[in-house]
Amino acid sequence: MQIVILGAGYAGIRAAFDLDHLLRTHGRADQVTLVDRNPYHQLIQVLHRTATAGIETHESIYALEPLLRNRSVHFVQAGVQAIVPLERIVTLENGQQLAYDRLVIALGAETAYGHVPGAREYSLPLHTYEHALHLRDHLIAQFSAAARTSDPREQRILLTTAIVGGGYTGCQFAGELAAWADDLCEQTGAPRSEVRIALIEHESLLLKQFGEWATREAERVLDAQGVSVYLNTDVEAVEPNLLHVAGNRVLRAGTIVWAGGIQGPALLRESGLPVDAAGRVRVDRYLRVEDQALIFAAGDCAAIPDVSEGTTVPATASYAMRQGAHLAETLLAEVEGRAPRPYEPLKLGEMVSLGPHYALGNPLGIPLTGYPALLMKKGIEQYYRATIEGPLA
Ligand SMILES: Cc1cc2nc3c(=O)[nH]c(=O)nc-3n(C[C@H](O)[C@H](O)[C@H](O)COP(=O)(O)OP(=O)(O)OC[C@H]3O[C@@H](n4cnc5c(N)ncnc54)[C@H](O)[C@@H]3O)c2cc1C
């Protein structure tokens, strides 16, 4: 059988590595092909640290070639253009076509700008390695320009960063930037007293998936780091270096970061697959795309039912990874002609950092804050790295 996996992110790489291992140990010779537009696997969940020089750039990506050296997975570096279920092919941006017997879609998500005019054009996203490098270089340039100007108004704008969205990306980036600002001012000569960081959230909660306790804690910690948090604040339009906020207010900022949400890749809808309101492909309890016997999906691009909660499974790296592992078993069952097992989301809790020295989370549902939470978050990251680097990863 030809099994094609689209996307070498958390879900895709896990599915590919585990399936390769399972097929070999079961003496099967089915072909696994992994497709990604990049020659590397990105650790998206550390990109806020790449964007603020908190880690070396190479620490947020893994070149795929060495990871695949001792595996039978065939890698194709190309952008995916469309999926054609009727012909069982995937078309690539380079004009190539890939035929499949079973397909896994693990293409992650795109930044969602809602219908906010100017948001796409005049803000910076933080969802890929390239975004992170661009944002880091932009901030260095803004701070350097601020050090050179003698106009106090211009200096203040250059040193103001507005972050739209108080979820994982926005909160983690705000905390890291607050810490980096000290070094950045020292390196560039920009005045630290003029640095402003505004975190703008249109709902009444930061990190809403954790509940109210986490909002209060995140607000307290970010405030202590000099981040101004604005809740219940709608951004209505974005212009160059300017945010229009509800109530006819404006905020001038030399850097506007858009962390306002994610949506499924447009190509899923354009390929005629069933998608939800956020553009994520709808799957059943087996992670099989609705009405498509041969196509599965996992990770941020999939709307996966959480039957016990009556919702969909959250879009996080840890769920994506476990869904990839689950799909490897499902695909082995498929090639061996056995019935697959339904996917049950394992709720181990989530962790989020607020700067280099603080984290909070709910491991196994228990609220945890401060240094113990930070240690746990770092431990989870190290564990993930080990599973990627390891021989049977
Ligand atoms: C700044 C930030 C911090 C985060 N922090 C955390 C955290 O602390 N904990 C946590 O659990 N989650 C966190 N998340 C969320 C987490 O990163 C995502 O849930 C996770 O990356 C989803 O994994 P995935 O496999 O679905 O997609 P991804 O990891 O995004 O992988 C998708 C892959 O598909 C490829 N691709 C996409 N489109 C195409 C195309 N058309 N053609 C070819 N290839 C394509 C991409 O290059 C990528 O390799 C964070 C996200 C961000 C942005």
The ligand as an SDF file (V2000), in Angstrom:
LIG
                    3D

 53 58  0  0  0  0  0  0  0  0999 V2000
    4.0590   30.4210   19.5240 C   0  0  0  0  0  0  0  0  0  0  0  0
    3.2850   29.1710   19.8080 C   0  0  0  0  0  0  0  0  0  0  0  0
    3.4200   28.5510   21.0450 C   0  0  0  0  0  0  0  0  0  0  0  0
    2.7400   27.3540   21.3170 C   0  0  0  0  0  0  0  0  0  0  0  0
    2.9360   26.7650   22.5240 N   0  0  0  0  0  0  0  0  0  0  0  0
    2.3740   25.5810   22.7850 C   0  0  0  0  0  0  0  0  0  0  0  0
    2.6380   24.9200   24.0110 C   0  0  0  0  0  0  0  0  0  0  0  0
    3.3370   25.4320   24.8800 O   0  0  0  0  0  0  0  0  0  0  0  0
    2.0760   23.6910   24.2110 N   0  0  0  0  0  0  0  0  0  0  0  0
    1.2960   23.0820   23.2510 C   0  0  0  0  0  0  0  0  0  0  0  0
    0.8620   21.9430   23.4500 O   0  0  0  0  0  0  0  0  0  0  0  0
    1.0060   23.6980   22.0920 N   0  0  0  0  0  0  0  0  0  0  0  0
    1.5270   24.9380   21.8190 C   0  0  0  0  0  0  0  0  0  0  0  0
    1.2630   25.5650   20.6420 N   0  0  0  0  0  0  0  0  0  0  0  0
    0.3700   24.8990   19.6650 C   0  0  0  0  0  0  0  0  0  0  0  0
    1.1300   23.8100   18.9080 C   0  0  0  0  0  0  0  0  0  0  0  0
    2.3360   24.3000   18.3890 O   0  0  0  0  0  0  0  0  0  0  0  0
    0.2530   23.2520   17.7870 C   0  0  0  0  0  0  0  0  0  0  0  0
   -0.9300   22.7530   18.3760 O   0  0  0  0  0  0  0  0  0  0  0  0
    0.9840   22.1260   17.0540 C   0  0  0  0  0  0  0  0  0  0  0  0
    2.0680   22.6550   16.3280 O   0  0  0  0  0  0  0  0  0  0  0  0
    0.0410   21.3840   16.1040 C   0  0  0  0  0  0  0  0  0  0  0  0
    0.7390   20.3430   15.4840 O   0  0  0  0  0  0  0  0  0  0  0  0
    0.3310   19.8630   14.0200 P   0  0  0  0  0  0  0  0  0  0  0  0
    1.1300   18.6310   13.7400 O   0  0  0  0  0  0  0  0  0  0  0  0
   -1.1260   19.7880   13.8720 O   0  0  0  0  0  0  0  0  0  0  0  0
    0.7880   21.0340   13.0560 O   0  0  0  0  0  0  0  0  0  0  0  0
    2.2200   21.7130   12.8560 P   0  0  0  0  0  0  0  0  0  0  0  0
    3.1460   21.4000   13.9530 O   0  0  0  0  0  0  0  0  0  0  0  0
    1.9140   23.1260   12.5460 O   0  0  0  0  0  0  0  0  0  0  0  0
    2.7450   21.0030   11.5260 O   0  0  0  0  0  0  0  0  0  0  0  0
    2.1700   21.2220   10.2680 C   0  0  0  0  0  0  0  0  0  0  0  0
    3.2240   20.9140    9.2110 C   0  0  0  0  0  0  0  0  0  0  0  0
    2.6050   21.0120    7.9340 O   0  0  0  0  0  0  0  0  0  0  0  0
    3.4510   21.7150    7.0370 C   0  0  0  0  0  0  0  0  0  0  0  0
    2.5920   22.3420    6.0240 N   0  0  0  0  0  0  0  0  0  0  0  0
    1.5480   23.1750    6.2560 C   0  0  0  0  0  0  0  0  0  0  0  0
    0.9460   23.4940    5.0870 N   0  0  0  0  0  0  0  0  0  0  0  0
    1.6350   22.8550    4.1290 C   0  0  0  0  0  0  0  0  0  0  0  0
    1.4860   22.7630    2.7090 C   0  0  0  0  0  0  0  0  0  0  0  0
    0.5000   23.3910    2.0570 N   0  0  0  0  0  0  0  0  0  0  0  0
    2.3510   22.0000    2.0240 N   0  0  0  0  0  0  0  0  0  0  0  0
    3.3390   21.3230    2.6640 C   0  0  0  0  0  0  0  0  0  0  0  0
    3.5240   21.3600    3.9900 N   0  0  0  0  0  0  0  0  0  0  0  0
    2.6870   22.1170    4.7090 C   0  0  0  0  0  0  0  0  0  0  0  0
    4.1910   22.7120    7.9170 C   0  0  0  0  0  0  0  0  0  0  0  0
    5.4170   23.0920    7.3160 O   0  0  0  0  0  0  0  0  0  0  0  0
    4.3770   21.8980    9.2060 C   0  0  0  0  0  0  0  0  0  0  0  0
    5.5920   21.1920    9.1890 O   0  0  0  0  0  0  0  0  0  0  0  0
    1.8900   26.7680   20.3420 C   0  0  0  0  0  0  0  0  0  0  0  0
    1.7480   27.4040   19.0950 C   0  0  0  0  0  0  0  0  0  0  0  0
    2.4070   28.5920   18.8360 C   0  0  0  0  0  0  0  0  0  0  0  0
    2.2330   29.2450   17.4880 C   0  0  0  0  0  0  0  0  0  0  0  0
  1  2  1  0
  2  3  1  0
  2 52  2  0
  3  4  2  0
  4  5  1  0
  4 50  1  0
  5  6  2  0
  6  7  1  0
  6 13  1  0
  7  8  2  0
  7  9  1  0
  9 10  1  0
 10 11  2  0
 10 12  1  0
 12 13  2  0
 13 14  1  0
 14 15  1  0
 14 50  1  0
 15 16  1  0
 16 17  1  0
 16 18  1  0
 18 19  1  0
 18 20  1  0
 20 21  1  0
 20 22  1  0
 22 23  1  0
 23 24  1  0
 24 25  2  0
 24 26  1  0
 24 27  1  0
 27 28  1  0
 28 29  2  0
 28 30  1  0
 28 31  1  0
 31 32  1  0
 32 33  1  0
 33 34  1  0
 33 48  1  0
 34 35  1  0
 35 36  1  0
 35 46  1  0
 36 37  1  0
 36 45  1  0
 37 38  2  0
 38 39  1  0
 39 40  1  0
 39 45  2  0
 40 41  1  0
 40 42  2  0
 42 43  1  0
 43 44  2  0
 44 45  1  0
 46 47  1  0
 46 48  1  0
 48 49  1  0
 50 51  2  0
 51 52  1  0
 52 53  1  0
M  END
$$$$
